[in-house]
Amino acid sequence: MNLSRRLVAVLVVALGALAGAALVSCSTVERTVAAPPAVAGAHFVGNRSCADCHTNIARAFPASAHARFHKDDLRFAGQTGCESCHGPGSKHVELGGGRGRAIVNPGKDPAACLACHIQTQAEFRLAHHHPVPEGQMNCVQCHDPHGLDIRKPAAGLFLARGDDACAGCHRQQSRQFVFSHEALREGCVTCHNPHGSTNAKLLAQRDLNLCLRCHAQVQGLGATPGRVFIGSSDHTDYMRRATCWSAGCHSAVHGSNVDRILRY
């Protein structure tokens, strides 16, 4: 009986410790809010001072992804401010504004973005990544932090179409083809991790499993065990040799003008 009571007591203590750890962990996450960027000698002036000059941005921002995020997450209540990303603006106001004058510009320095986007920061440290840390690109080339759509729309458009952000640089891959790869309808991120990857060309996976996520392998009726069919075609030997795009079969991975099965 005493042994049973001791076991119960141990379990209660263990469960209590786990619950306490979980609460500490959760409360720590909730209190972990990135500090606004620093601007030497400046103090906070509030959104109204920014809106007096930046009227177009102020008009669009309440419907933006950043504003909606802060509104829906009570941890950030009352912190939806221009100065959260641009730093205290008093010096900027005193100087009469001006692009980049006494204010942090996340369009040039991604540090303000990466302070909150921790996952993205980690992806930029992978072996293959867009050259944002090297200063050859910046976040606002692909993202619109103030607009209705966080993706960057093409010039003159209100919302981004598909992969506008990618197409701006990768024109060869995003042009119109007679026979297009249907994966492009889902977007470039179907196959690529846009911020960074352990695989070359930012591929989500380096081997033919990348293709088989959509082109499911099907065991053909009456086929020899161990043989892999895709549709009615036996692909077993091809799959043992190389990837789908490197064996000379489907090398036109984005699209082809001569072959419906994406060959050059």
Secondary structure as the mmCIF struct_conf table of DSSP 4:
data_model
#
loop_
_struct_conf.conf_type_id
_struct_conf.id
_struct_conf.beg_label_comp_id
_struct_conf.beg_label_asym_id
_struct_conf.beg_label_seq_id
_struct_conf.end_label_comp_id
_struct_conf.end_label_asym_id
_struct_conf.end_label_seq_id
HELX_RH_AL_P HELX_RH_AL_P1 ASN A 2 ARG A 31
HELX_LH_PP_P HELX_LH_PP_P1 ALA A 34 ALA A 38
TURN_TY1_P TURN_TY1_P1 ALA A 40 GLY A 41
HELX_RH_AL_P HELX_RH_AL_P2 ASN A 47 ALA A 51
TURN_TY1_P TURN_TY1_P2 ASP A 52 CYS A 53
HELX_RH_AL_P HELX_RH_AL_P3 THR A 55 ALA A 60
HELX_RH_3T_P HELX_RH_3T_P1 PHE A 61 ALA A 63
BEND BEND1 SER A 64 SER A 64
HELX_RH_AL_P HELX_RH_AL_P4 ALA A 65 ASP A 72
HELX_RH_3T_P HELX_RH_3T_P2 LEU A 74 PHE A 76
TURN_TY1_P TURN_TY1_P3 ALA A 77 GLY A 78
TURN_TY1_P TURN_TY1_P4 CYS A 82 CYS A 82
HELX_RH_AL_P HELX_RH_AL_P5 GLU A 83 HIS A 86
HELX_RH_AL_P HELX_RH_AL_P6 SER A 90 GLU A 94
TURN_TY1_P TURN_TY1_P5 LEU A 95 GLY A 96
TURN_TY1_P TURN_TY1_P6 ARG A 99 ALA A 102
BEND BEND2 ILE A 103 ILE A 103
TURN_TY1_P TURN_TY1_P7 PRO A 106 LYS A 108
TURN_TY1_P TURN_TY1_P8 PRO A 110 PRO A 110
HELX_RH_AL_P HELX_RH_AL_P7 ALA A 111 LEU A 114
TURN_TY1_P TURN_TY1_P9 ALA A 115 CYS A 116
HELX_RH_AL_P HELX_RH_AL_P8 ILE A 118 GLU A 123
TURN_TY1_P TURN_TY1_P10 PHE A 124 ARG A 125
BEND BEND3 LEU A 126 ALA A 127
STRN STRN1 HIS A 128 HIS A 129
BEND BEND4 PRO A 131 PRO A 131
TURN_TY1_P TURN_TY1_P11 VAL A 132 GLY A 135
BEND BEND5 GLN A 136 GLN A 136
HELX_RH_3T_P HELX_RH_3T_P3 CYS A 139 GLN A 141
TURN_TY1_P TURN_TY1_P12 CYS A 142 CYS A 142
STRN STRN2 HIS A 143 HIS A 143
BEND BEND6 PRO A 145 ILE A 150
STRN STRN3 ARG A 151 ARG A 151
HELX_LH_PP_P HELX_LH_PP_P2 PRO A 153 ALA A 154
TURN_TY1_P TURN_TY1_P13 ALA A 155 GLY A 156
BEND BEND7 PHE A 158 LEU A 159
TURN_TY1_P TURN_TY1_P14 GLY A 162 ASP A 163
HELX_RH_AL_P HELX_RH_AL_P9 ASP A 164 ALA A 167
TURN_TY1_P TURN_TY1_P15 GLY A 168 CYS A 169
HELX_RH_AL_P HELX_RH_AL_P10 ARG A 171 SER A 174
BEND BEND8 ARG A 175 ARG A 175
BEND BEND9 VAL A 178 VAL A 178
STRN STRN4 PHE A 179 SER A 180
HELX_RH_3T_P HELX_RH_3T_P4 GLU A 182 ARG A 185
TURN_TY1_P TURN_TY1_P16 GLU A 186 GLU A 186
HELX_RH_3T_P HELX_RH_3T_P5 CYS A 188 THR A 190
TURN_TY1_P TURN_TY1_P17 CYS A 191 CYS A 191
STRN STRN5 HIS A 192 HIS A 192
BEND BEND10 PRO A 194 HIS A 195
STRN STRN6 GLY A 196 SER A 197
BEND BEND11 THR A 198 ASN A 199
HELX_RH_3T_P HELX_RH_3T_P6 ALA A 200 LEU A 202
STRN STRN7 LEU A 203 LEU A 203
BEND BEND12 ALA A 204 ALA A 204
BEND BEND13 ARG A 206 ASP A 207
TURN_TY1_P TURN_TY1_P18 LEU A 208 LEU A 208
HELX_RH_AL_P HELX_RH_AL_P11 ASN A 209 LEU A 212
TURN_TY1_P TURN_TY1_P19 ARG A 213 CYS A 214
BEND BEND14 HIS A 215 HIS A 215
STRN STRN8 VAL A 218 VAL A 218
HELX_LH_PP_P HELX_LH_PP_P3 GLN A 219 GLY A 220
TURN_TY1_P TURN_TY1_P20 LEU A 221 GLY A 222
HELX_LH_PP_P HELX_LH_PP_P4 ALA A 223 THR A 224
TURN_TY1_P TURN_TY1_P21 PRO A 225 GLY A 226
STRN STRN9 PHE A 229 ILE A 230
TURN_TY1_P TURN_TY1_P22 GLY A 231 SER A 232
STRN STRN10 SER A 233 ASP A 234
HELX_RH_AL_P HELX_RH_AL_P12 THR A 236 ARG A 241
BEND BEND15 ALA A 242 ALA A 242
TURN_TY1_P TURN_TY1_P23 CYS A 244 SER A 246
BEND BEND16 ALA A 247 HIS A 250
BEND BEND17 HIS A 254 HIS A 254
STRN STRN11 GLY A 255 SER A 256
BEND BEND18 ASN A 257 VAL A 258
TURN_TY1_P TURN_TY1_P24 ARG A 260 ILE A 261
BEND BEND19 LEU A 262 LEU A 262
#
